Amino acid sequence: MKKIFHLGSCSTNQRILKELAPYTSQFEFKDIKLDKITTKELDEMKKRAGSYEALFSRVALKYRSLGLNNMELTEGDYKKYILEEYTFLRRPVIVNGNAIFIGNAKSNVAAALNSLSNL
């Protein structure tokens, strides 16, 4: 799978995608606000990431407003919340075959760029 899950209205995601653009012509792009993540897609991401928790964003505004910061969440909870609300997916998520790069940390973006540029 060569797919990038992103949020089109996020300037950080747009900046990262622009940086990766020379290497992503063969990738499918999915704006998670316009096109909901499917269970199958999330399960595929989890297989590569190792857990749903690794894909879960604790900086989403709803994380605190729903009181999730005061709860002990399980893997099932992480999966449920990501499927219910797109903001709970750390983004962008870049899936390049068996490799996955999650989030916008500089080191993660650099690793994704390095991986993509070596194709």
Secondary structure by P-SEA (a helix, b strand, c coil): cbbbbbbcccaaaaaaaaaaccccccbbbbccccccccaaaaaaaaaaacccccccccccccccccccccccccaaaaaaaaaaccccccccbbbccccccccccaaaaaaaaaaaaac
